[in-house]
Amino acid sequence: MNKEKSGLEKILSRIEQEKVSVVEIDNLIDEGNPLHYYAVIRRGFGGTYITFPKHNNFLPEEHLFALAHELGHIILWRKWSNSMNHWTRVSRSMMNQGHLIGILMVLVEEICAWIEGYKACKENEIETTHFITQSIYSLGTYVMFIPRTIYKLAKQVLGIYLGAFFFVKVASMHPHMQSYFELSGVFTVDFKWVMPLFQYLIIVFFIALFLKQSFHLIRSI
C-alpha cells in the first residue's frame, strides 16, 4: 500500500514539474527574519531555483506555504509576458530606491504570487487552514515600506522648512546680510519670507527627487 504524500512532498513535486530546483542555504546574515531567504533565483542559462533558509524556527506548514508562495512567483512568470516580467524586476529596483510606485507594484505582484500559491495548494489537495494568516503577515513586511517612505519624505520636507526658517531668522538678525538685501532692493528680511522661501526650496527638492528617481528607473530599464 502506497503511503500518501505529505503536503510538503506534494508542493515539492509541483515545483519539480516547473523544472525548478529547491536549494537550502545558510542564513547567517539575518537569522532574525528567515523569510528573507525564501526567494526565486533566475540565473539565465544556469537555470531557476528556489532558496530556503537552513536555520529557522518555522512550523512545517509555514515552510510549506512559503515554498508555495515562491512557486506562485514561478507560475506568474510563466503566465505573464516578457514585458510584464521585465517591469516586475524594475519595480523591485524602484522599491529599493524608496520609490512609492515601485513599492505598490511589488505589493501587487506579491499578492498575485500568494493567490497562485494558494491555488496550487488547493489543486494538490494540501491543507490551507493558516495559509491566509501567513500571507497577510508576509505582505505586511512590504506594506511597512510605505509608512517608512512617507516618514522619510516628511522628515525631509520638515528639514527644508526649518532650514528656510533659520535662514530668514539669521538673515534678519545679521546686520551685514540685512543690509545686503536692502541694498539689492529685493526685500527687507522678516519672517513673512519664510513661506515663500520654503515653497521655492520644496519645488527644487521635488524636481531633484523626480530626476533622481527617473535616473534610477532608466538605469533599471
N, C-alpha and C positions, 0 to 999 in steps of 0.2 A: 504494500500500500504506500503510495507516494505521500510524503509529508507536504502539507500545504505551505506555500511560500509565505514568509513574513512580509509585512508592509515594506520594510527596507529592501528586502530582496526583490520585491516587485518593482519598486521605483528604480533600483539599480539596473534591473533588466530593461526597464523602459528607457533609461538613459543610454544603455548599450545599443538599443535599437536606433538611436540617433547617431551611432558611431562616435560617441564621446566617451573619453576615459574619465575616471574619478580618481583624484590623486590626493593623498594625505600629506599635509605639510606641517612643519613646526611653526607654531605661532608664538615666537619668542618676543616679538616687538610689542604686541598689545594683547596680553593674556586676559586683560580686563574685559575685552569685548571680542570673543572668538567669532562672532557673526561676521566680523570684517574679513575673515579668511574663507568664507563661502563666496566663491566667485567663479565666473566663467572666463577662461583664458583662451584667447584665439591667437594662434601663432603662425598664421599663413600655412605654408607647406608643412609646418611642424604639427598641424592638427589642432583640434579643440579639446579642452579638458576642463573639468570642474574640480576646484580645490576645496578641501575642507580641513579644519584645524585638528591637529593631533591631540592637543590638550584642551579639553573643555569639560564643563560640568552639565552638559545638556542631557535631558531625558532622551531615550531612544526616539520618541515621536518628534521631538524638537529637531533632532538631527535629520530625521526623515523629511520633515516639512521644509527644512532649509534646503535640502537637496532637491526637493520637488520644485521649490521656487527657482533654483538655478536651472532646472530642466525647463521651467516656464520661459526663461530667457532664451534658451536654445530653440524652443518651439516658435517663439516670436520671431527670431532671426530667420527661421525657415519660412515663415509666413510673409514677413514684410519684404518690401522691395529693397534693392541695394541703396537707393537714395534715402529711404526711411531709416535703414540701419546706420547709414552714414550720419544722419542727424542725431540719432541716439548717442553716438560716440561724441559728436560735437557738443551735445547738451551736457555731458558729464564734464567735459573740459570747461564749459561755461560755468557749471556749478562750482568747480574747484577754484574758479576766479571770483566767486561770490556773486555771480550774475543771477538775479532773481528769476528771470525767464528760464535759465538753464536748470535751476532747482525745480521749477514747476514741471518742466519737460521730463526730467529724470523721475520725478514722483509719479507722473502718468505712466511711464514705462514700467516702474516697479509695481504699480497696481495691476497693470496688464499681466506682468510675469506671475504675480501671486494668483491671479484668476486662472491662468493657464496651468499653473502647478496644481491648483485645486481640481481643475477638470481632469488632469492626468491621474490624480489620486482616485477620483470617482470612477474613471474608466477602468482602473485596475483594482477596483473594489478594496481600496485602502481606507481605513477608519479615519475620519476627518474631524473628530469631536473638537479638538483645540486648534484646528488649522486657522480659523478666523482670528482667534486671540493672538496667535503668534504673528500672523501677517500684520495686524494692527500695530503690535509692538515694534516690528521691524520697520514699518512705514513711518512710525513716529521718529525714528532716527533721522529720516530725511526731512520730515516736517520741521524738525528743530533747526534746520538750516535757515528757514525763513525768518523767524524772530531774531536769530543771530545776525543775519544780513541787515535786517531793518534796524536793529540796535546799533550796529556798527555805523550805518549811514546816519542815524540820528545823532550819534556822538560827533561825527564829522561836521554835520550841519551846526550843532551847538558850538563846536570849536570855532567855526568860521564866524558865528555871531559874536562870541566872546572876543575873538580877535579884532573884529570891527569895533566893538565897544571900547576895548582898551586902547586901540589906535587913536580913536577920537578923543578919549579921555587924556591920553598923553599929549596929543596934539593941542588940545585946548589949554593944558596946563604949562606946556613948554613955550616960553616966550619966542624963541627962535623959529619954531615950527608955526606958531600962531602968526608971527609977522610975515613969514614966507607966504602963507595962504592969503593974508590980507594984501600983500604987495602984488601977488599974482592976479588979484581981482576975482578969484574964484569964489570964495566964501569966507565968512568968519567961522572958525571951528567951534561948534557947540554940539550938544547931544542930539539935535534934530537930524544930524547927518549919519547917525549910527545905522538907521534902517536903509537909507539909500546905498550906503557903502556895503552893507550886508547883502542887499539884493544884487548888487553888481558882482560881488565875490561869489555868491551862490550860483549865479548864472555861469560864471567862469568855471566853477567847480564841476557843475553838471556837464558842461561841454567837454571838459577834460576827462571826466569819468566815462562819458559816452565814447570818446575817441579811444580811450584805453581799452574798454571792453570790446569795442569794434575791432581793435588791433588784435586782441586775443582770439576773437571769433574768426577773423581772417586767417590767422596762423593755424587755427584748429582745422579749418576747411582745407 
